[in-house]
Amino acid sequence: MLMSSSDYRESLRAYRPRVFVQGSRVESVPDDPRLAPGVNAVGVTYDYARSDRFRPIATATQHTSGATVNRFLHVNRTTSDLLAKLEYTRAVCQETGCAMRYLTMDGFNAVFQITHRIDAEHGTDYHARFVDYLHEAQEQDLTVGIAMTDAKGDRSLRPHEQPNPDTYLRIVERRPGGIVISGTKAIVTSAPYVHHLLALPGRNLLEADAGFALACAVPIDAEGLTVVSRPAGRPGESGAVFSGRYGQTTGVCLFDRVFVPWERVFMCGEWAFADALTKTYAAHHRQTCIGARAGFGDLLIGAGALMIEANGLCASRSAPLRDTMVELIKVVESFYACGVAASVYGTVDPSGAAEPEAVYANIGKLLLSTKIYDMHRLAHTVSGGLIVALPTPEDDHNPETGADLAEVLTGRPDVPYEKRAAVARFIEDITASYAGGWMSVISLHGGGSPEAMKGEIHRRYPFADRKALVERLIDRGLVADEGDAKADATAKADADSGTRAAQPGQCCDAGCEAPPVPAPVAPKITGLAAGDD
């Protein structure tokens, strides 16, 4: 079943989660105006899957069931799937800034892969359990939040060393029918307006941390679960041209002895697989984030171009404006190109799931994480100071000031003040307001900090291949040219070991022999008289 945005809102009414926003209890998530921008944004992912325009990239056929499902619930099978989800993510974020639901897909793919691996090594049935849950979520067209980042407590200590164990989500009891979990997941995107949470480990673990090695699904209204959240976007603010309609939020999820039946448990104590699950999820999610921020970048590019025109200028006739716009385009499309490369060079693992190429995925995410501030700066540069100096919409409607403002703050005669003001407030909203700052921080740290990306790039990059390349060039390829199998084997062993056996007489094009190394001579010590020690 493919729901519409209206169906999605109605489906949320079937849940009664314990949610607090700004210190007060939310009675009905889909009807609370403080959360409306987030509900609206997720709703777009439902309507796009039903539209003729976006259906080819917004839906997919799930191979384990044959059902047509929303791509944000799909397990990717091919590099074409990876490319389609990148394009779909960009499309929905062009409309919403950030549609959030793509996290569901990233979590599903990672769990699909790692449960297959755990079963292969330990003979468990986690994979079959997860496939059953996957089909259920697809059939109901659910939005599932990913609860990965723990509160962490003292970050110098491992989970089992924490003075307060509730800073990490953990298993506190095992029963015949399931497990009981307690603890905290601190940064859960879209938590108030999801149907379920998929809890995953957020770091590598030791054997002493086995109780924290946990992957499971729980409904958002499970007994013992409390969500404490911010408003989504800037609802109700007069200047929130964009974020008053579309926005996002995160929630702190407090688990107090929440019961999870075994059929919803996909890892339970297998600590050695926590690191693989975390890194696999990161590869999927960082590639998806590239598409999300490219969609946001498209908003900045379009708004910057409109603002230049509304100011009475022409970028093609002004080198500084042209160069600034090209720089903005270069930033956005360069990290998106990394996403395309991560898709095209993706690989299929033993579970049958396609995973993005991790180096390109991490490079793209590292670029967008650090360049988000440059994107804002470039949009500010071409827009001018009016984007934060313009009076509020209330002043536009004030009979004592509105006409004067419209007369003196018009730029080009063919662009009315209302349009110029709307574009200026749009740019302020997404770059210079609370919502804009929030987007910057979530871009920087969402999906892992820049240091996490650097670590993955360095860990996965094929340094051995690059060293062997240079060593071969230093040797001028003569070993291979000679066709000597023994020499070839020696050269390969040297490359694998990171050393290079010199070829006598081949250090120069014409050939030569290195001069003999003189024997060491004992240094002559002066200044000592006979008999001195």
C-alpha positions as CSV (number, residue, x, y, z in Angstrom):
1,M,0.0,0.0,0.0
2,L,1.3,3.4,-0.9
3,M,-0.2,6.1,1.4
4,S,-0.8,9.7,0.5
5,S,0.3,12.5,2.8
6,S,-3.3,12.7,4.1
7,D,-3.2,8.9,4.8
8,Y,0.1,9.4,6.6
9,R,-1.4,12.1,8.9
10,E,-4.3,9.9,9.6
11,S,-2.1,6.9,10.4
12,L,-0.3,8.9,13.0
13,R,-3.6,9.3,14.9
14,A,-3.6,5.6,15.5
15,Y,-0.6,6.1,17.8
16,R,-0.5,7.7,21.2
17,P,3.1,8.5,21.8
18,R,4.3,10.2,25.0
19,V,5.8,13.4,23.4
20,F,6.8,16.7,25.0
21,V,7.6,19.9,23.1
22,Q,8.6,23.1,24.9
23,G,7.8,21.6,28.2
24,S,4.2,20.5,27.5
25,R,2.6,17.2,26.5
26,V,1.6,16.9,22.8
27,E,-2.0,15.6,22.7
28,S,-2.0,14.7,19.0
29,V,1.2,14.8,16.9
30,P,-0.4,15.3,13.5
31,D,-2.6,18.1,14.8
32,D,0.0,20.0,16.9
33,P,1.1,23.2,15.0
34,R,4.6,23.0,16.5
35,L,5.2,19.8,14.6
36,A,3.3,20.6,11.5
37,P,6.3,21.5,9.3
38,G,7.9,18.2,10.0
39,V,4.7,16.3,9.3
40,N,4.3,18.3,6.0
41,A,7.9,17.4,4.9
42,V,7.5,13.7,5.5
43,G,4.2,13.9,3.8
44,V,5.9,14.9,0.5
45,T,7.7,11.5,0.4
46,Y,4.3,9.8,0.3
47,D,2.7,12.0,-2.4
48,Y,5.8,11.8,-4.6
49,A,5.6,8.0,-4.6
50,R,2.0,8.3,-6.0
51,S,2.8,11.0,-8.6
52,D,3.3,10.3,-12.3
53,R,6.4,12.5,-12.4
54,F,8.4,11.0,-9.5
55,R,7.1,7.4,-9.4
56,P,9.9,5.9,-11.5
57,I,12.5,7.0,-8.9
58,A,10.2,7.2,-5.8
59,T,9.1,3.5,-5.9
60,A,10.9,0.2,-6.3
61,T,10.1,-3.5,-6.4
62,Q,11.1,-5.3,-3.2
63,H,12.8,-8.6,-4.4
64,T,11.9,-10.6,-1.3
65,S,8.1,-10.0,-1.8
66,G,7.6,-8.7,-5.3
67,A,5.7,-5.7,-3.9
68,T,5.9,-2.2,-5.1
69,V,7.1,-0.1,-2.2
70,N,8.2,3.5,-1.4
71,R,11.9,3.7,-2.2
72,F,12.6,4.9,1.3
73,L,11.6,1.5,2.5
74,H,13.5,-0.5,-0.1
75,V,16.5,-2.7,0.2
76,N,18.8,-1.7,-2.7
77,R,19.9,-4.5,-5.1
78,T,21.8,-2.8,-7.8
79,T,23.9,0.3,-8.5
80,S,20.9,1.7,-10.4
81,D,18.9,1.4,-7.2
82,L,21.6,3.4,-5.4
83,L,21.5,6.1,-8.1
84,A,17.7,6.3,-8.1
85,K,17.6,6.8,-4.3
86,L,20.2,9.5,-4.6
87,E,18.1,11.3,-7.2
88,Y,14.9,10.7,-5.2
89,T,16.4,12.2,-2.1
90,R,17.6,15.3,-4.0
91,A,14.1,15.7,-5.5
92,V,12.2,15.6,-2.2
93,C,14.8,17.9,-0.5
94,Q,14.4,20.4,-3.3
95,E,10.8,20.7,-2.2
96,T,11.2,20.3,1.6
97,G,14.9,21.2,2.5
98,C,15.1,17.9,4.3
99,A,12.6,15.1,4.1
100,M,14.0,12.9,6.8
101,R,12.4,9.7,5.8
102,Y,15.4,8.5,3.9
103,L,17.0,7.5,7.2
104,T,14.5,4.6,7.3
105,M,16.0,3.2,4.1
106,D,19.5,3.6,5.3
107,G,18.8,1.7,8.5
108,F,16.9,-1.1,6.7
109,N,19.7,-1.7,4.3
110,A,22.3,-1.9,7.0
111,V,20.3,-4.3,9.2
112,F,19.5,-6.4,6.2
113,Q,23.2,-6.8,5.5
114,I,24.5,-7.4,9.0
115,T,21.7,-9.8,10.2
116,H,22.7,-12.0,7.2
117,R,26.3,-11.9,8.4
118,I,25.4,-12.7,12.0
119,D,23.2,-15.6,10.9
120,A,26.0,-17.0,8.7
121,E,28.5,-17.0,11.6
122,H,26.3,-17.9,14.5
123,G,23.3,-19.8,13.0
124,T,20.8,-17.3,14.4
125,D,17.5,-16.3,12.7
126,Y,17.8,-12.5,12.9
127,H,17.7,-12.1,9.1
128,A,14.4,-13.9,8.7
129,R,13.0,-11.9,11.5
130,F,14.1,-8.7,9.9
131,V,12.7,-9.6,6.5
132,D,9.3,-10.3,8.1
133,Y,9.5,-6.8,9.8
134,L,10.6,-5.2,6.5
135,H,7.6,-6.6,4.7
136,E,5.3,-5.4,7.5
137,A,6.7,-1.9,7.3
138,Q,6.5,-1.8,3.5
139,E,2.9,-3.2,3.5
140,Q,1.8,-0.4,6.0
141,D,4.1,2.2,4.3
142,L,5.6,3.2,7.6
143,T,8.0,5.9,8.5
144,V,10.6,4.5,10.8
145,G,13.0,6.7,12.8
146,I,16.6,5.6,13.3
147,A,17.6,5.7,17.0
148,M,21.4,5.3,16.8
149,T,23.2,8.1,18.7
150,D,23.3,7.4,22.4
151,A,23.6,10.1,25.0
152,K,27.1,8.8,25.6
153,G,27.7,10.3,29.0
154,D,31.4,10.7,29.7
155,R,32.9,10.2,26.3
156,S,36.3,9.1,27.6
157,L,34.6,6.0,29.0
158,R,33.2,3.0,27.2
159,P,29.5,2.1,27.6
160,H,30.0,-0.5,30.3
161,E,32.2,2.0,32.3
162,Q,29.6,4.8,32.5
163,P,28.6,5.8,36.0
164,N,25.0,6.2,34.7
165,P,24.4,3.2,32.3
166,D,21.2,4.9,31.0
167,T,23.4,7.2,28.9
168,Y,23.5,4.2,26.4
169,L,20.5,2.0,25.3
170,R,21.0,-1.5,26.7
171,I,19.4,-4.8,27.5
172,V,18.3,-5.0,31.1
173,E,16.4,-8.3,31.1
174,R,15.8,-11.3,28.8
175,R,12.5,-13.0,29.0
176,P,11.0,-16.0,27.2
177,G,8.9,-13.7,25.1
178,G,11.5,-11.0,24.4
179,I,13.8,-8.5,26.0
180,V,13.5,-5.4,28.2
181,I,15.6,-2.3,27.3
182,S,16.5,0.9,29.0
183,G,18.6,3.9,28.2
184,T,18.7,7.0,26.0
185,K,19.0,7.7,22.3
186,A,19.8,11.4,22.2
187,I,19.5,12.6,18.5
188,V,16.7,10.9,16.7
189,T,15.6,12.7,13.6
190,S,11.8,13.2,13.2
191,A,11.2,11.2,16.3
192,P,7.8,12.7,17.2
193,Y,6.1,11.9,13.9
194,V,7.4,8.4,13.0
195,H,5.4,5.2,13.4
196,H,8.3,3.1,14.8
197,L,11.9,3.5,16.0
198,L,14.7,1.2,14.8
199,A,17.3,1.2,17.6
200,L,20.8,0.4,16.5
201,P,24.2,0.5,18.2
202,G,26.1,3.7,17.6
203,R,29.7,2.7,18.0
204,N,32.2,-0.2,18.2
205,L,31.8,-2.4,21.3
206,L,34.0,-4.7,23.4
207,E,32.9,-8.0,24.9
208,A,32.3,-6.2,28.2
209,D,29.8,-4.0,26.3
210,A,27.8,-7.0,25.0
211,G,24.6,-5.7,26.8
212,F,24.7,-2.6,24.6
213,A,24.9,-4.6,21.4
214,L,21.3,-4.2,20.5
215,A,19.2,-3.8,17.3
216,C,15.4,-3.8,17.5
217,A,12.2,-2.1,16.4
218,V,9.6,-0.6,18.7
219,P,6.4,1.4,18.0
220,I,6.7,5.0,18.9
221,D,4.0,4.7,21.5
222,A,5.6,1.7,23.3
223,E,5.0,1.7,27.0
224,G,7.9,3.2,28.8
225,L,9.1,5.3,25.8
226,T,9.2,9.1,26.1
227,V,10.2,11.6,23.4
228,V,11.4,15.1,24.3
229,S,11.6,17.3,21.2
230,R,11.9,20.8,19.8
231,P,9.4,22.3,17.4
232,A,9.9,21.4,13.7
233,G,11.2,24.4,11.8
234,R,9.8,27.8,12.7
235,P,6.0,27.2,12.9
236,G,3.9,30.3,13.3
237,E,6.7,32.9,12.8
238,S,5.8,35.6,10.3
239,G,9.2,35.7,8.6
240,A,9.4,31.9,8.2
241,V,8.7,31.9,4.5
242,F,9.9,28.3,4.1
243,S,10.5,26.7,7.5
244,G,7.0,27.7,8.7
245,R,5.7,25.1,6.1
246,Y,8.6,22.6,6.0
247,G,11.0,21.8,8.8
248,Q,12.5,19.1,10.8
249,T,13.3,18.3,14.4
250,T,15.1,15.7,16.5
251,G,14.0,14.1,19.7
252,V,15.7,12.7,22.8
253,C,14.2,9.2,23.3
254,L,14.1,7.9,26.9
255,F,13.5,4.2,27.2
256,D,12.4,3.1,30.7
257,R,12.1,-0.7,30.7
258,V,10.5,-1.0,27.3
259,F,9.5,-4.6,26.3
260,V,10.5,-5.8,22.8
261,P,9.2,-9.2,21.6
262,W,11.8,-11.5,20.0
263,E,10.4,-11.1,16.5
264,R,11.4,-7.4,16.6
265,V,14.9,-8.1,17.9
266,F,17.7,-8.2,15.3
267,M,20.8,-8.2,17.4
268,C,21.1,-9.2,21.0
269,G,24.5,-9.3,22.5
270,E,26.6,-10.0,19.4
271,W,29.0,-7.2,20.3
272,A,31.6,-8.1,17.6
273,F,29.1,-7.0,14.9
274,A,28.3,-3.6,16.3
275,D,31.1,-1.9,14.5
276,A,30.2,-3.4,11.2
277,L,26.6,-2.4,11.6
278,T,27.6,1.2,12.5
279,K,29.9,1.5,9.5
280,T,27.6,-0.1,7.1
281,Y,24.8,2.2,8.1
282,A,27.2,5.2,7.8
283,A,28.1,4.2,4.2
284,H,24.4,4.2,3.2
285,H,23.5,7.3,5.1
286,R,26.4,9.4,4.1
287,Q,25.7,8.8,0.5
288,T,22.0,9.6,1.0
289,C,22.9,12.8,2.9
290,I,24.7,14.0,-0.3
291,G,21.4,13.9,-2.2
292,A,19.6,15.7,0.7
293,R,22.1,18.6,0.9
294,A,22.3,18.8,-2.9
295,G,18.5,19.5,-2.9
296,F,19.0,22.1,-0.2
297,G,21.9,23.6,-2.3
298,D,19.4,23.8,-5.3
299,L,17.3,26.1,-3.1
300,L,20.2,28.3,-2.4
301,I,21.2,28.5,-6.1
302,G,17.7,29.4,-7.2
303,A,17.2,31.9,-4.4
304,G,20.6,33.6,-5.1
305,A,19.8,33.9,-8.8
306,L,16.3,35.4,-8.0
307,M,17.8,37.8,-5.5
308,I,20.4,39.1,-8.0
309,E,17.6,39.8,-10.5
310,A,15.4,41.5,-7.8
311,N,18.3,43.7,-6.9
312,G,18.4,45.0,-10.5
313,L,21.7,43.2,-11.4
314,C,22.8,40.6,-13.9
315,A,25.3,37.9,-13.0
316,S,26.4,37.4,-16.7
317,R,27.4,41.1,-16.8
318,S,29.1,41.1,-13.4
319,A,32.2,39.0,-13.0
320,P,32.1,39.0,-9.1
321,L,28.4,37.9,-9.1
322,R,29.0,35.3,-11.8
323,D,32.1,33.9,-10.1
324,T,30.2,33.7,-6.7
325,M,27.3,31.8,-8.3
326,V,29.7,29.4,-10.1
327,E,31.5,28.8,-6.8
328,L,28.2,27.9,-5.2
329,I,27.3,25.6,-8.1
330,K,30.8,24.0,-7.9
331,V,30.4,23.2,-4.2
332,V,26.9,21.6,-4.6
333,E,27.6,19.6,-7.7
334,S,31.1,18.5,-6.6
335,F,29.7,16.7,-3.5
336,Y,26.8,15.4,-5.5
337,A,29.2,14.0,-8.0
338,C,30.8,12.0,-5.2
339,G,27.3,10.6,-4.5
340,V,27.0,9.6,-8.1
341,A,30.4,7.9,-8.0
342,A,29.5,6.1,-4.8
343,S,26.4,4.8,-6.5
344,V,28.1,3.7,-9.8
345,Y,30.9,2.0,-8.0
346,G,28.7,0.4,-5.4
347,T,29.1,-3.3,-4.6
348,V,26.7,-6.1,-3.8
349,D,27.4,-8.0,-0.6
350,P,26.6,-11.7,0.3
351,S,23.1,-10.7,1.5
352,G,22.3,-9.4,-2.0
353,A,22.1,-5.8,-0.9
354,A,24.0,-3.1,-2.8
355,E,26.1,-0.8,-0.7
356,P,27.6,2.5,-1.9
357,E,31.3,2.8,-2.4
358,A,32.4,4.0,1.0
359,V,35.4,6.3,0.0
360,Y,33.3,8.4,-2.4
361,A,30.3,8.4,0.1
362,N,32.5,9.6,2.9
363,I,34.3,12.2,0.7
364,G,31.0,13.6,-0.5
365,K,29.6,13.8,3.1
366,L,32.9,15.4,4.3
367,L,32.6,18.0,1.6
368,L,29.0,18.9,2.4
369,S,29.6,18.9,6.1
370,T,32.3,21.5,5.9
371,K,31.1,23.4,2.9
372,I,27.6,24.0,4.2
373,Y,29.0,27.2,5.8
374,D,30.5,28.3,2.5
375,M,27.2,27.6,0.8
376,H,25.5,30.0,3.2
377,R,28.3,32.6,2.8
378,L,28.1,32.5,-1.0
379,A,24.3,32.9,-1.0
380,H,24.7,35.9,1.4
381,T,27.4,37.4,-0.9
382,V,25.1,37.6,-3.9
383,S,22.1,38.6,-1.9
384,G,23.2,41.6,0.0
385,G,22.4,42.7,3.5
386,L,18.8,43.3,2.9
387,I,18.1,39.6,3.7
388,V,18.6,40.4,7.4
389,A,17.8,44.1,7.4
390,L,14.4,44.0,5.8
391,P,11.5,44.9,8.1
392,T,9.1,42.1,9.1
393,P,6.0,41.2,7.2
394,E,3.9,43.0,9.8
395,D,5.5,46.2,8.7
396,D,4.6,45.5,5.1
397,H,0.9,45.3,6.2
398,N,1.1,48.4,8.4
399,P,-1.0,51.2,6.7
400,E,1.4,53.7,8.1
401,T,4.6,52.1,6.7
402,G,3.6,49.6,4.0
403,A,3.3,51.9,1.0
404,D,6.6,53.7,1.8
405,L,8.5,50.5,2.2
406,A,7.1,49.2,-1.1
407,E,8.1,52.4,-2.9
408,V,11.7,52.8,-1.6
409,L,12.7,49.1,-1.3
410,T,11.8,48.1,-4.8
411,G,14.8,47.2,-7.0
412,R,14.0,46.6,-10.6
413,P,10.8,48.2,-11.9
414,D,9.5,44.9,-13.3
415,V,10.1,43.1,-9.9
416,P,7.5,44.2,-7.4
417,Y,8.6,44.8,-3.8
418,E,6.5,41.9,-2.6
419,K,8.6,39.5,-4.7
420,R,11.9,41.0,-3.7
421,A,10.9,40.9,0.0
422,A,9.7,37.3,-0.3
423,V,13.0,36.1,-1.8
424,A,15.0,38.0,0.8
425,R,13.0,36.5,3.6
426,F,13.4,33.0,2.0
427,I,17.2,33.3,2.1
428,E,17.1,34.7,5.6
429,D,14.9,31.8,6.7
430,I,17.1,29.0,5.4
431,T,20.5,30.5,6.1
432,A,20.4,33.3,8.7
433,S,17.6,32.3,11.1
434,Y,17.4,29.6,13.8
435,A,16.3,27.2,11.1
436,G,19.4,28.0,9.0
437,G,21.8,27.6,11.8
438,W,20.1,24.4,12.8
439,M,20.6,23.1,9.2
440,S,24.3,24.0,9.4
441,V,24.9,22.0,12.6
442,I,22.9,19.0,11.5
443,S,24.8,19.0,8.2
444,L,28.1,19.1,10.0
445,H,27.4,16.4,12.6
446,G,24.5,14.4,11.1
447,G,25.6,11.0,10.0
448,G,28.8,11.4,12.0
449,S,31.3,14.2,12.6
450,P,33.9,15.2,10.0
451,E,36.5,13.3,12.0
452,A,34.4,10.1,11.5
453,M,34.4,10.6,7.8
454,K,38.2,11.3,7.7
455,G,38.8,8.1,9.7
456,E,36.7,6.0,7.2
457,I,38.4,7.6,4.2
458,H,41.8,6.9,5.5
459,R,40.9,3.3,6.6
460,R,39.3,2.4,3.3
461,Y,41.5,4.2,0.8
462,P,43.7,1.8,-1.3
463,F,47.0,3.1,-0.2
464,A,48.7,-0.3,-1.1
465,D,47.6,0.1,-4.7
466,R,48.9,3.6,-4.9
467,K,52.2,2.7,-3.4
468,A,52.6,-0.3,-5.8
469,L,51.8,2.1,-8.7
470,V,54.6,4.4,-7.8
471,E,57.0,1.6,-7.0
472,R,56.3,0.1,-10.5
473,L,57.0,3.5,-12.1
474,I,60.2,3.9,-10.1
475,D,61.3,0.4,-11.4
476,R,60.2,1.7,-14.9
477,G,58.2,-1.5,-15.5
478,L,61.3,-3.4,-16.5
479,V,60.5,-6.4,-14.4
480,A,57.2,-6.9,-16.2
481,D,58.7,-6.2,-19.6
482,E,61.3,-9.0,-19.2
483,G,58.5,-11.5,-18.7
484,D,60.5,-13.2,-15.9
485,A,57.9,-14.9,-13.8
486,K,60.2,-15.2,-10.9
487,A,61.0,-11.5,-11.1
488,D,57.3,-10.7,-11.4
489,A,56.6,-12.6,-8.2
490,T,59.4,-10.9,-6.4
491,A,58.2,-7.5,-7.5
492,K,54.6,-8.3,-6.3
493,A,55.9,-9.5,-3.0
494,D,57.9,-6.3,-2.7
495,A,54.8,-4.2,-3.5
496,D,52.7,-6.2,-1.0
497,S,55.2,-5.7,1.7
498,G,55.7,-2.0,0.9
499,T,59.3,-2.4,-0.1
500,R,61.1,-2.3,-3.4
501,A,64.0,-4.4,-4.5
502,A,66.4,-2.3,-6.5
503,Q,67.4,-3.5,-10.0
504,P,71.2,-3.3,-10.3
505,G,72.2,-1.2,-13.2
506,Q,68.8,0.2,-14.0
507,C,68.6,3.4,-12.0
508,C,69.2,5.4,-15.2
509,D,67.8,5.2,-18.7
510,A,71.2,4.3,-20.2
511,G,72.0,1.8,-17.4
512,C,74.7,2.2,-14.9
513,E,76.2,0.6,-11.8
514,A,76.0,2.2,-8.4
515,P,79.4,3.0,-7.0
516,P,80.5,0.7,-4.1
517,V,79.7,2.0,-0.7
518,P,83.0,2.7,1.1
519,A,83.7,0.8,4.3
520,P,83.1,2.9,7.5
521,V,86.2,4.6,8.8
522,A,86.7,5.2,12.5
523,P,86.6,9.0,13.2
524,K,89.9,10.6,14.1
525,I,89.7,12.1,17.5
526,T,91.9,15.2,18.0
527,G,92.8,17.2,21.1
528,L,93.7,14.3,23.3
529,A,97.2,14.1,24.7
530,A,98.9,10.7,25.0
531,G,97.7,8.9,28.1
532,D,94.4,10.9,28.2
533,D,91.3,8.9,28.7
